Amino acid sequence: MSEGARAYVYPIGMADRRNQYLGMAPNGAVYVGMDYVNLLADTADEALEKLIVGLR
């Protein structure tokens, strides 16, 4: 269980030149982080769009 996400998070990949991990919670939310965890998006589609287009 990831305490920052307050859910079990399954690793799904890496981001930011392998400096951060991507993880998905059972509800479909995608989290990003290494020593800390932040919500990237509520759904996988939103997360993919943010990763491809970029965060603003």
N, CA, C and O atoms as a DFTB+ gen file, in Angstrom:
224 C
 N C O
     1  1       0.840      -1.181       0.000
     2  2       0.000       0.000       0.000
     3  2       0.881       1.238       0.000
     4  3       1.842       1.323       0.764
     5  1       0.556       2.183      -0.845
     6  2       1.272       3.446      -0.865
     7  2       0.561       4.411       0.075
     8  3      -0.614       4.726      -0.114
     9  1       1.277       4.871       1.076
    10  2       0.657       5.758       2.053
    11  2       0.245       7.080       1.431
    12  3      -0.782       7.639       1.815
    13  1       1.015       7.595       0.481
    14  2       0.671       8.856      -0.168
    15  2      -0.612       8.764      -0.975
    16  3      -1.379       9.725      -1.048
    17  1      -0.842       7.612      -1.577
    18  2      -2.049       7.408      -2.380
    19  2      -3.195       6.871      -1.525
    20  3      -4.356       6.935      -1.929
    21  1      -2.878       6.354      -0.374
    22  2      -3.867       5.732       0.519
    23  2      -4.629       4.617      -0.181
    24  3      -5.829       4.431       0.021
    25  1      -3.897       3.887      -1.007
    26  2      -4.460       2.762      -1.747
    27  2      -3.314       1.864      -2.176
    28  3      -2.153       2.272      -2.165
    29  1      -3.647       0.647      -2.549
    30  2      -2.646      -0.224      -3.132
    31  2      -2.385       0.267      -4.555
    32  3      -3.320       0.463      -5.332
    33  1      -1.126       0.462      -4.887
    34  2      -0.768       1.002      -6.194
    35  2       0.088      -0.022      -6.925
    36  3       1.109      -0.475      -6.406
    37  1      -0.335      -0.386      -8.140
    38  2       0.386      -1.343      -8.953
    39  2       1.316      -0.577      -9.906
    40  3       0.858       0.326     -10.605
    41  1       2.593      -0.914      -9.946
    42  2       3.510      -0.197     -10.839
    43  2       3.164      -0.445     -12.311
    44  3       2.949      -1.583     -12.729
    45  1       3.117       0.634     -13.082
    46  2       2.784       0.505     -14.507
    47  2       3.847       1.103     -15.415
    48  3       3.761       0.950     -16.634
    49  1       4.839       1.774     -14.864
    50  2       5.886       2.334     -15.724
    51  2       6.732       3.374     -15.026
    52  3       6.681       3.538     -13.807
    53  1       7.510       4.070     -15.831
    54  2       8.397       5.113     -15.323
    55  2       8.184       6.385     -16.138
    56  3       7.717       6.340     -17.276
    57  1       8.532       7.514     -15.538
    58  2       8.397       8.803     -16.211
    59  2       9.587       9.675     -15.850
    60  3      10.408       9.318     -15.005
    61  1       9.664      10.822     -16.503
    62  2      10.691      11.813     -16.196
    63  2      12.101      11.213     -16.251
    64  3      12.881      11.310     -15.304
    65  1      12.391      10.593     -17.389
    66  2      13.717       9.974     -17.609
    67  2      14.094       8.980     -16.514
    68  3      15.232       8.935     -16.047
    69  1      13.112       8.198     -16.129
    70  2      13.261       7.143     -15.115
    71  2      13.524       7.685     -13.711
    72  3      14.057       6.972     -12.860
    73  1      13.157       8.931     -13.468
    74  2      13.321       9.503     -12.133
    75  2      12.069       9.357     -11.283
    76  3      12.105       9.628     -10.083
    77  1      10.958       8.934     -11.887
    78  2       9.712       8.760     -11.158
    79  2       9.012       7.496     -11.631
    80  3       9.142       7.091     -12.786
    81  1       8.273       6.886     -10.725
    82  2       7.490       5.707     -11.045
    83  2       6.043       6.095     -11.270
    84  3       5.548       7.053     -10.677
    85  1       5.372       5.350     -12.123
    86  2       3.939       5.499     -12.329
    87  2       3.253       4.304     -11.695
    88  3       3.715       3.172     -11.832
    89  1       2.158       4.552     -11.006
    90  2       1.404       3.481     -10.385
    91  2      -0.083       3.716     -10.539
    92  3      -0.540       4.858     -10.591
    93  1      -0.844       2.620     -10.612
    94  2      -2.295       2.730     -10.769
    95  2      -2.992       2.079      -9.587
    96  3      -2.654       0.967      -9.181
    97  1      -3.966       2.785      -9.047
    98  2      -4.779       2.287      -7.938
    99  2      -5.942       1.471      -8.508
   100  3      -6.259       1.595      -9.691
   101  1      -6.575       0.648      -7.689
   102  2      -7.702      -0.159      -8.165
   103  2      -8.849       0.660      -8.764
   104  3      -9.584       0.153      -9.611
   105  1      -9.011       1.899      -8.344
   106  2     -10.092       2.737      -8.890
   107  2      -9.718       3.372     -10.224
   108  3     -10.532       4.092     -10.803
   109  1      -8.506       3.125     -10.727
   110  2      -8.069       3.647     -12.020
   111  2      -7.251       4.921     -11.949
   112  3      -6.740       5.387     -12.968
   113  1      -7.119       5.489     -10.766
   114  2      -6.321       6.701     -10.609
   115  2      -4.841       6.377     -10.822
   116  3      -4.365       5.314     -10.423
   117  1      -4.126       7.300     -11.453
   118  2      -2.709       7.104     -11.740
   119  2      -1.902       8.066     -10.878
   120  3      -2.183       9.264     -10.828
   121  1      -0.898       7.521     -10.203
   122  2      -0.040       8.299      -9.311
   123  2       1.377       8.300      -9.855
   124  3       1.789       7.380     -10.562
   125  1       2.116       9.350      -9.514
   126  2       3.497       9.476      -9.959
   127  2       4.342       9.902      -8.758
   128  3       3.896      10.673      -7.909
   129  1       5.574       9.381      -8.706
   130  2       6.457       9.790      -7.626
   131  2       7.606       8.829      -7.426
   132  3       7.719       7.812      -8.110
   133  1       8.451       9.168      -6.478
   134  2       9.579       8.320      -6.100
   135  2       9.569       8.214      -4.578
   136  3       9.156       7.192      -4.030
   137  1      10.018       9.257      -3.900
   138  2       9.996       9.271      -2.440
   139  2       8.656       9.767      -1.922
   140  3       8.332       9.560      -0.753
   141  1       7.891      10.403      -2.753
   142  2       6.570      10.921      -2.432
   143  2       5.630      10.476      -3.552
   144  3       6.090      10.042      -4.608
   145  1       4.355      10.576      -3.338
   146  2       3.381      10.161      -4.349
   147  2       2.379      11.280      -4.563
   148  3       1.820      11.815      -3.606
   149  1       2.154      11.630      -5.813
   150  2       1.158      12.636      -6.176
   151  2       0.190      12.046      -7.181
   152  3       0.566      11.215      -8.008
   153  1      -1.052      12.477      -7.105
   154  2      -2.049      12.071      -8.086
   155  2      -1.725      12.726      -9.414
   156  3      -1.618      13.949      -9.495
   157  1      -1.568      11.925     -10.452
   158  2      -1.326      12.453     -11.793
   159  2      -2.656      12.692     -12.489
   160  3      -2.861      13.743     -13.096
   161  1      -3.565      11.719     -12.406
   162  2      -4.867      11.844     -13.068
   163  2      -5.838      10.831     -12.463
   164  3      -5.433       9.836     -11.861
   165  1      -7.119      11.110     -12.640
   166  2      -8.155      10.226     -12.111
   167  2      -8.369       8.984     -12.964
   168  3      -8.899       7.982     -12.483
   169  1      -7.958       9.046     -14.228
   170  2      -8.110       7.906     -15.126
   171  2      -6.821       7.696     -15.920
   172  3      -5.975       8.584     -16.016
   173  1      -6.700       6.506     -16.478
   174  2      -5.524       6.190     -17.293
   175  2      -5.483       7.047     -18.552
   176  3      -4.407       7.465     -18.979
   177  1      -6.645       7.315     -19.152
   178  2      -6.680       8.151     -20.357
   179  2      -6.187       9.561     -20.065
   180  3      -5.415      10.121     -20.844
   181  1      -6.622      10.138     -18.957
   182  2      -6.168      11.477     -18.573
   183  2      -4.661      11.485     -18.302
   184  3      -3.961      12.421     -18.688
   185  1      -4.171      10.444     -17.641
   186  2      -2.745      10.357     -17.329
   187  2      -1.926      10.270     -18.607
   188  3      -0.894      10.930     -18.730
   189  1      -2.373       9.465     -19.551
   190  2      -1.657       9.321     -20.815
   191  2      -1.617      10.648     -21.561
   192  3      -0.585      11.017     -22.121
   193  1      -2.728      11.362     -21.569
   194  2      -2.762      12.666     -22.226
   195  2      -1.788      13.643     -21.557
   196  3      -1.079      14.376     -22.246
   197  1      -1.751      13.656     -20.231
   198  2      -0.838      14.548     -19.522
   199  2       0.615      14.197     -19.793
   200  3       1.457      15.086     -19.912
   201  1       0.914      12.912     -19.891
   202  2       2.292      12.480     -20.147
   203  2       2.730      12.790     -21.570
   204  3       3.893      13.119     -21.803
   205  1       1.806      12.689     -22.528
   206  2       2.153      12.924     -23.930
   207  2       2.163      14.409     -24.252
   208  3       3.121      14.910     -24.841
   209  1       1.110      15.113     -23.872
   210  2       0.979      16.526     -24.197
   211  2       1.830      17.383     -23.260
   212  3       2.395      18.397     -23.670
   213  1       1.911      16.966     -22.015
   214  2       2.673      17.712     -21.029
   215  2       1.778      18.325     -19.968
   216  3       0.585      18.540     -20.183
   217  1       2.371      18.597     -18.834
   218  2       1.639      19.202     -17.732
   219  2       1.771      20.715     -17.803
   220  3       2.822      21.242     -18.168
   221  1       0.703      21.399     -17.452
   222  2       0.738      22.855     -17.442
   223  2       0.288      23.364     -16.119
   224  3       0.245      24.576     -15.906
